């Protein structure tokens, strides 16, 4: 009987630890999306030098790329991958395009608007892939 109690305790501990890990990963996505929002707010500060534009674009690209990876992982865990895969693929394709333009020196005026749209898309994916599936 003691083995049964120990086994149940271990399963309970593993389950709770797994849920903690999922919550932490979910929280990391939320933090990155907040950081992206902060970068994009700073993009509207007038009179910033040109090198600031690189930071304003590169910061959100990195934050969204990290969120993309974590959301891809969580979508598999929550069995929502088929639901969100097209949006995730579109986001990554656009991030690759933006970064390629930035690295080639072909930065324009539309990056911030594009990143704002991607951040909004990622928030929707976050809701669908994570928040709608995590136990409360």
Secondary structure, 3 states (H helix, E strand, C coil): CHHHHHHHHHHHHHHHHHHHHHHHHHHHHHHHHHHHHHHHHHCCCCCCCHHHHHHHHHHHHHHHHHHHHHHHHHHHHCCCHHHHHHHHHHHHHHHHHHHHHHHCCCCCCCHHHHHHHHHHHHHHHHHHHHHCCCCC
